[in-house]
Structure formats: structure tokens, C-alpha cells
């Protein structure tokens, strides 16, 4: 708000009515009321008026909700894709890393996954931009799509969009997938010594049947529960990757709102992120009893 009013006061001919403009905007944005009243009005609008976070200071007369919903699909697409792909790939790779733990190739894969897990996703993103984007020129280094294109359901736009999303997706999937692989490997190794696996081997079951019906199914449950815990970290990493690759998602909007001190947009992004993570965690908690009968019996 101070930046907006400062720009208005520096405009030619604006000094005459500066005080009137200040008073008008303070009343319009509700800044002339005590802070505790502003807070309760904000809660009322968010809860009872459909996530109404108020006007945007940097894009008035647009509201903060309009800006968030306009850029939300980019974040949802990148976040959901990275979360699902990394979890599935990491889980599958971790299963075989644990099952074939004495194989030479497994030792190499374990070292690679440990290195990737310890690498910050923003550092990996910069490496991919430099080598894959600029030196090798295999993929576009930044941006959501080619300059000059307009979002539309055409093959040209979809092709450009998919190419531009490869590097941001890789930056998240490689780091997150490595973590899931190591986690699943540890779960598999801990399960391989259980009595029910020894009993399955004594019954003469094939190794693939033991892996599929006993080891994998039991290791899958803690892996799925851990997914709900890491949703917040994954979403935060998505925001950082959006800023690095200039993807017009909530991360990019957050940085711009921070520069303009647009607190309505900032509060909206934070609250929406919390709501999204809690909702996804609730969905996973509701799915777990369907996969594990022991949870249903305990709840009953």
C-alpha cells in the first residue's frame, strides 16, 4: 500500500490531491480501521464469502482470489505431476533396490539416489538449465511456453508446453524420487526378515509371489502414509522451481506480491497452500483404511 501511494504522490499533478487519494484508498481497503477489526473482517470474508482475501494492492481492481485462481492451474499441474511421478518411480525402484540389495547394480543405484536426495532441488534446477538448456540445447531453459504463443488447445501450444515443463518436472522428480527410493529400500530390507516371509518361502511360493503379495504390500502402507507428511515440503519446492524456471504459478505470484507488499495476496497463497495440503492429507488418511484391514479393525 505504501508503494502504491508513493507512486501516486510522485506523479505529476498528483500532489494536490494526495491526501484525499490516501484517505480514499485507506477507506476502500479497510486500512482506516483498528488491526483487530481488520483481522476479524478478513476471517469473515475468507470463511463466509468463498475465500475472499480482499483486493490486490498491486493489481487493483482485481482481487487476490482472482490472481490466485488464475495462476493456480500451473502450480497444481507441476505439483501433482511431480508428486505422483516421483512417488511411483521412487517406490518401484526402491522395491527392487531392497529386494536385490546384494546386486552390484543395486549398490550403484543406492549411491546415485543418496547423492540426488542430498542435492537441493533449486541447485539441480540450475545445473539442468546450464547444461541441458544452454550448453546442450536439448530443452527450453525457462518459461512456460514459446514466446508469441497464446494458451489454447492446439498441438503447437501443447507441444511447447510439454517441452518447457520437462526441466522443472525433472528438478522435482529426481530429488523427490530419490528420497522415496531410499525410503522404500529401507522398508523392504526391514520386512525381509519378518517371520511371515520365512513362512511364505517355506511354503514353496515363487520369489515374485512373495515380493508382490507379502513384501511389497506391507512396505507400501508406511510409504503411502509418508506421502501425506511430505506434501508441504513438495509444495514449497514447487514454488521455488516455479520462480527459477519462470513458470507463472503461485510461487511466481508470491515473489511479485512480496515485492509489492501485497499482503492480501500473500495471505491468500499461504492459507490456500495450508488448505490444499490438509485436504490432500485427509484424502490419503481416508484411503489407508481401504488398503489395510488392520486400520479398519482398530477404528471399529
C-alpha positions as CSV (number, residue, x, y, z in Angstrom):
1,X,0.0,0.0,0.0
2,X,2.8,2.4,0.9
3,X,4.5,1.7,-2.5
4,X,1.2,2.3,-4.4
5,X,0.7,5.6,-2.6
6,X,4.3,6.6,-3.1
7,X,4.0,6.1,-6.8
8,X,0.8,8.2,-6.8
9,X,2.4,11.0,-4.9
10,X,5.4,11.2,-7.3
11,X,3.1,11.5,-10.4
12,X,2.9,15.0,-12.0
13,X,0.0,16.9,-10.7
14,X,-0.9,14.3,-8.1
15,X,0.5,16.2,-5.1
16,X,-2.6,18.4,-4.9
17,X,-5.0,15.6,-4.1
18,X,-2.5,13.2,-2.5
19,X,-4.1,13.3,1.0
20,X,-7.6,12.8,-0.5
21,X,-6.3,9.8,-2.5
22,X,-4.6,8.3,0.6
23,X,-7.8,8.7,2.6
24,X,-9.9,7.2,-0.2
25,X,-7.7,4.1,-0.6
26,X,-7.3,3.5,3.1
27,X,-11.1,3.5,3.4
28,X,-11.5,1.4,0.3
29,X,-9.0,-1.3,1.5
30,X,-10.3,-1.1,5.1
31,X,-6.9,0.2,6.4
32,X,-8.5,3.0,8.4
33,X,-9.9,0.5,11.0
34,X,-8.1,-1.0,14.0
35,X,-6.0,-4.0,13.3
36,X,-8.2,-6.4,15.3
37,X,-11.2,-5.3,13.3
38,X,-9.3,-5.8,10.1
39,X,-8.4,-9.3,11.2
40,X,-11.9,-10.3,12.1
41,X,-13.3,-8.9,8.8
42,X,-10.6,-10.8,7.0
43,X,-11.6,-14.1,8.7
44,X,-15.3,-13.4,7.9
45,X,-14.6,-12.8,4.3
46,X,-12.4,-15.9,4.0
47,X,-14.8,-18.2,5.7
48,X,-18.2,-17.0,4.7
49,X,-17.6,-15.3,1.4
50,X,-15.8,-18.0,-0.5
51,X,-12.1,-17.4,0.2
52,X,-12.4,-13.6,-0.3
53,X,-8.9,-12.4,0.6
54,X,-9.7,-8.8,-0.3
55,X,-8.4,-6.6,-3.2
56,X,-5.0,-6.9,-4.6
57,X,-2.8,-3.8,-4.0
58,X,-0.6,-4.5,-7.0
59,X,-3.3,-5.3,-9.5
60,X,-6.4,-3.4,-8.2
61,X,-9.3,-3.6,-9.0
62,X,-8.5,-7.4,-9.3
63,X,-9.0,-9.3,-6.1
64,X,-6.4,-11.5,-4.5
65,X,-8.6,-14.5,-5.1
66,X,-8.8,-13.8,-8.8
67,X,-5.0,-13.7,-9.1
68,X,-4.5,-16.9,-7.1
69,X,-7.1,-18.8,-9.1
70,X,-5.7,-17.5,-12.4
71,X,-2.2,-18.9,-11.6
72,X,-3.3,-22.0,-9.6
73,X,-3.5,-24.4,-12.5
74,X,0.2,-24.1,-13.2
75,X,1.1,-24.9,-9.7
76,X,-1.4,-27.8,-9.4
77,X,-0.1,-29.3,-12.7
78,X,3.5,-29.1,-11.7
79,X,2.9,-30.2,-8.1
80,X,0.6,-33.1,-8.8
81,X,2.7,-34.4,-11.6
82,X,5.9,-34.2,-9.7
83,X,4.4,-35.7,-6.6
84,X,2.8,-38.7,-8.3
85,X,5.6,-39.5,-10.7
86,X,8.3,-39.2,-8.1
87,X,6.4,-41.4,-5.6
88,X,5.6,-44.1,-8.1
89,X,9.1,-44.2,-9.6
90,X,10.8,-44.0,-6.3
91,X,8.6,-46.7,-4.8
92,X,9.1,-49.1,-7.7
93,X,12.9,-48.5,-7.8
94,X,13.1,-48.8,-4.0
95,X,11.3,-52.2,-4.1
96,X,13.9,-53.7,-6.4
97,X,16.8,-52.0,-4.6
98,X,15.6,-53.6,-1.3
99,X,14.8,-57.0,-2.9
100,X,18.0,-57.2,-4.9
101,X,20.1,-55.5,-2.3
102,X,23.2,-57.6,-2.8
103,X,23.4,-57.0,-6.6
104,X,26.2,-54.8,-7.9
105,X,23.8,-52.6,-9.9
106,X,21.8,-52.0,-6.7
107,X,24.9,-50.6,-5.0
108,X,25.4,-48.2,-7.8
109,X,21.8,-47.1,-7.8
110,X,21.9,-46.7,-4.0
111,X,24.9,-44.3,-4.3
112,X,23.1,-42.3,-7.0
113,X,19.9,-42.0,-5.1
114,X,21.7,-40.9,-1.9
115,X,23.5,-38.2,-3.9
116,X,20.3,-37.0,-5.6
117,X,18.5,-36.9,-2.3
118,X,21.2,-34.7,-0.7
119,X,21.0,-32.3,-3.7
120,X,18.7,-29.3,-3.2
121,X,16.1,-29.1,-6.0
122,X,17.0,-25.5,-6.8
123,X,20.7,-26.4,-7.3
124,X,19.7,-29.3,-9.5
125,X,17.4,-26.9,-11.4
126,X,20.3,-24.5,-12.1
127,X,22.5,-27.4,-13.2
128,X,19.8,-28.6,-15.7
129,X,19.3,-25.1,-17.0
130,X,23.0,-24.6,-17.7
131,X,23.9,-27.9,-19.2
132,X,20.6,-29.2,-20.7
133,X,19.1,-25.9,-21.6
134,X,22.0,-23.7,-22.7
135,X,25.1,-25.9,-23.4
136,X,23.4,-28.9,-25.0
137,X,20.2,-27.0,-26.0
138,X,18.1,-30.1,-25.8
139,X,15.2,-28.5,-24.0
140,X,13.9,-24.9,-23.4
141,X,15.7,-23.5,-20.3
142,X,12.9,-21.4,-18.9
143,X,9.4,-20.1,-19.5
144,X,6.0,-21.9,-19.6
145,X,5.8,-22.0,-23.5
146,X,7.4,-20.3,-26.5
147,X,7.2,-16.6,-26.9
148,X,4.4,-15.5,-29.2
149,X,2.1,-18.4,-28.4
150,X,-1.2,-18.0,-26.7
151,X,-2.7,-20.6,-24.4
152,X,-5.1,-22.8,-26.5
153,X,-6.0,-26.4,-27.1
154,X,-3.7,-26.7,-30.1
155,X,-1.0,-29.2,-30.8
156,X,1.6,-26.3,-31.2
157,X,0.8,-24.9,-27.8
158,X,0.6,-28.3,-26.0
159,X,3.9,-29.5,-27.6
160,X,5.6,-26.3,-26.5
161,X,4.1,-26.6,-23.0
162,X,5.3,-30.1,-22.6
163,X,8.8,-29.3,-23.7
164,X,9.1,-26.4,-21.3
165,X,7.8,-28.4,-18.4
166,X,10.3,-31.2,-18.7
167,X,13.2,-29.5,-16.9
168,X,11.0,-28.1,-14.0
169,X,9.5,-31.6,-13.6
170,X,12.9,-33.3,-13.6
171,X,14.2,-30.9,-11.0
172,X,11.5,-32.1,-8.6
173,X,11.1,-35.7,-9.7
174,X,14.8,-36.6,-9.4
175,X,15.2,-35.3,-5.9
176,X,11.9,-36.4,-4.6
177,X,12.0,-39.8,-6.3
178,X,15.5,-40.5,-4.9
179,X,14.1,-39.9,-1.4
180,X,11.2,-42.2,-2.0
181,X,13.5,-44.9,-3.4
182,X,15.7,-44.8,-0.3
183,X,12.7,-44.9,2.0
184,X,11.2,-47.9,0.2
185,X,14.5,-49.7,0.2
186,X,14.8,-49.3,3.9
187,X,11.2,-50.6,4.4
188,X,11.8,-53.6,2.2
189,X,15.0,-54.6,4.0
190,X,13.3,-54.4,7.3
191,X,10.4,-56.5,6.1
192,X,12.6,-59.2,4.5
193,X,13.5,-60.6,7.9
194,X,9.9,-61.0,9.1
195,X,8.5,-64.4,10.0
196,X,5.7,-64.4,7.5
197,X,8.2,-64.0,4.7
198,X,10.1,-67.0,6.0
199,X,6.8,-68.9,6.2
200,X,6.0,-68.0,2.6
201,X,9.4,-69.3,1.5
202,X,8.8,-72.5,3.4
203,X,5.5,-73.0,1.6
204,X,7.5,-73.0,-1.6
205,X,6.0,-69.9,-3.1
206,X,7.8,-68.3,-6.1
207,X,10.0,-65.3,-5.3
208,X,7.8,-63.0,-7.4
209,X,4.7,-64.0,-5.5
210,X,6.5,-63.4,-2.2
211,X,7.6,-60.0,-3.4
212,X,4.2,-59.0,-4.8
213,X,1.8,-60.4,-2.2
214,X,3.9,-60.1,1.0
215,X,6.9,-57.8,0.9
216,X,5.5,-55.1,-1.4
217,X,2.0,-54.8,0.1
218,X,3.3,-54.5,3.6
219,X,6.0,-52.0,2.7
220,X,3.6,-49.9,0.7
221,X,1.5,-48.8,3.6
222,X,4.2,-46.8,5.5
223,X,5.3,-45.4,2.2
224,X,1.8,-44.1,1.4
225,X,1.4,-42.7,4.9
226,X,4.7,-40.8,4.5
227,X,3.3,-39.2,1.3
228,X,0.9,-37.2,3.4
229,X,3.7,-36.0,5.7
230,X,5.8,-34.7,2.8
231,X,3.1,-32.8,0.9
232,X,4.0,-29.5,2.4
233,X,7.7,-29.8,1.6
234,X,6.8,-30.9,-2.0
235,X,4.6,-27.8,-2.4
236,X,7.3,-25.5,-1.1
237,X,9.8,-27.0,-3.5
238,X,7.3,-26.5,-6.4
239,X,7.1,-22.7,-5.6
240,X,10.9,-22.4,-5.7
241,X,11.1,-24.3,-9.0
242,X,8.4,-22.0,-10.5
243,X,10.5,-19.0,-9.7
244,X,13.7,-20.4,-11.2
245,X,12.0,-21.5,-14.4
246,X,9.7,-18.5,-14.7
247,X,6.6,-20.7,-14.5
248,X,3.5,-18.4,-13.8
249,X,2.3,-20.3,-10.8
250,X,1.7,-19.4,-7.2
251,X,5.4,-19.3,-6.5
252,X,5.9,-16.6,-9.1
253,X,2.9,-14.7,-7.8
254,X,4.2,-14.9,-4.2
255,X,7.5,-13.3,-5.2
256,X,5.8,-10.5,-7.1
257,X,3.3,-9.9,-4.2
258,X,6.2,-9.8,-1.8
259,X,7.9,-7.1,-3.8
260,X,4.8,-5.0,-3.8
261,X,4.0,-5.8,-0.2
262,X,0.6,-7.1,-1.3
263,X,-0.3,-8.8,2.0
264,X,-3.8,-9.9,0.8
265,X,-2.2,-12.0,-2.0
266,X,0.5,-13.3,0.3
267,X,-2.0,-14.3,3.0
268,X,-4.2,-15.9,0.3
269,X,-1.4,-18.0,-1.1
270,X,-0.3,-19.2,2.4
271,X,-3.8,-20.0,3.5
272,X,-4.6,-21.7,0.3
273,X,-1.4,-23.8,0.5
274,X,-2.3,-24.9,4.0
275,X,-5.8,-25.8,3.0
276,X,-4.6,-27.8,-0.1
277,X,-2.0,-29.8,2.0
278,X,-4.5,-30.6,4.7
279,X,-7.1,-31.7,2.2
280,X,-4.6,-34.0,0.4
281,X,-3.5,-35.4,3.8
282,X,-7.1,-36.1,4.7
283,X,-7.7,-37.9,1.4
284,X,-4.7,-40.1,2.0
285,X,-5.8,-40.9,5.6
286,X,-9.2,-41.9,4.2
287,X,-7.6,-44.2,1.6
288,X,-5.3,-46.0,4.1
289,X,-8.1,-48.0,5.9
290,X,-9.3,-49.2,2.4
291,X,-5.8,-50.7,1.8
292,X,-5.1,-52.0,5.3
293,X,-7.8,-54.0,7.1
294,X,-6.0,-53.7,10.4
295,X,-6.7,-50.0,10.5
296,X,-10.4,-50.6,10.0
297,X,-10.4,-53.1,12.8
298,X,-8.6,-50.7,15.1
299,X,-11.1,-47.9,14.3
300,X,-14.0,-50.2,14.9
